[in-house]
Structures are given as structure tokens and as C-alpha cells.
Amino acid sequence: MGCHGASALKQPAVYVMTNGRNGTLYVGVTSDLARRVWQHRESELGGFTARYGCTTLVWFELHDSMVAAIALKSRSRVDHGGKSLP
């Protein structure tokens, strides 16, 4: 997935980034998925994803509203890295 067609992805989304197979996971919420993935890959945001090298997008889900996206992220067991999926 590149930045081509980024306007199609400019809506609320929950996403999962990783640093490799069986590695560290990070769950985030954004309104511009293509831009946010690029920021993680370029370590523009600093913080957890830069520290642990979470640069690969492995899953995302688009939502109609930011409230719905945040609700899904809040129910996730993978919240701000380090925890494992069920």
C-alpha cells in the first residue's frame, strides 16, 4: 500500500504496525492512514513506534466516524504496544 489513492483512505481508521514477524505490535487510530503509516516508517512521530522500529502496516479497518474507531481501539488488547493478541 503506497500513498497512491491516499484520498480514499482519508477517513477514520484503526491500524496495527509491527517491527517484524512475531514482533512488537502497535495499535493506533488516525484520520489519514496513508500519511500516518508514512510518518511511522520515517520515524517522524518518535515515541513507541520509533523506539521499537514498528514500521510495517499489518492490518487496518476503516470506520465511518472517529468515535467508532476509538471505541474499537479501546476494546483492543493491543493498546500502545507490548501486549499480545489473544
C-alpha positions in Angstrom: 0.0 0.0 0.0 1.6 3.3 -1.1 0.4 6.8 -0.9 -1.4 6.3 -4.2 -5.1 6.7 -3.6 -4.5 8.3 -0.3 -7.7 10.3 -0.5 -9.7 7.1 -0.5 -8.1 6.2 2.9 -8.6 9.7 4.4 -11.2 8.6 6.9 -11.0 7.3 10.5 -9.1 4.1 10.8 -7.7 1.7 13.4 -4.4 0.2 12.4 -1.7 -2.2 13.6 2.0 -1.7 12.9 4.8 -4.2 13.7 8.5 -4.5 13.7 8.6 -8.0 12.2 7.2 -11.5 12.3 6.3 -12.4 15.9 7.5 -9.0 16.9 6.2 -6.0 18.8 2.7 -4.6 17.8 1.4 -1.1 18.0 -2.3 -0.2 17.6 -3.2 3.4 16.5 -6.1 5.5 15.4 -5.9 8.1 12.6 -8.0 10.1 10.2 -5.3 9.8 7.4 -3.9 6.3 7.2 -1.5 6.8 4.3 0.1 9.8 6.0 0.3 8.2 9.4 1.9 5.0 8.0 4.5 7.2 6.2 5.2 9.0 9.5 5.8 5.7 11.3 8.1 4.4 8.6 10.1 7.6 8.6 10.2 7.8 12.4 8.7 11.3 12.2 6.5 10.7 15.3 9.1 9.5 17.7 7.8 7.6 20.7 6.9 3.9 20.9 7.0 3.0 17.2 10.3 4.8 16.5 11.9 3.2 19.6 10.8 -0.4 18.7 11.0 0.0 14.9 7.3 -0.6 14.2 7.3 0.3 10.5 5.2 -2.3 8.8 1.4 -2.0 8.5 -0.1 -5.4 9.0 -3.9 -4.6 9.4 -6.3 -1.7 9.3 -10.0 -1.2 9.5 -11.8 1.9 8.2 -14.7 3.5 10.1 -17.5 6.0 9.5 -16.5 8.1 12.5 -13.6 8.7 14.8 -15.8 7.8 17.7 -16.3 4.3 16.3 -12.5 3.9 15.5 -11.5 5.0 19.0 -14.1 2.6 20.5 -12.5 -0.4 18.6 -9.0 0.6 19.7 -10.2 0.9 23.3 -11.5 -2.7 23.2 -8.2 -3.9 21.7 -5.9 -5.9 24.0 -3.0 -4.4 22.0 -3.0 -0.8 23.1 0.2 1.2 22.9 2.4 -1.8 22.3 3.9 -4.6 24.0 0.9 -6.7 24.8 0.0 -9.8 22.8 -3.1 -10.6 20.8 -5.5 -13.1 22.3 
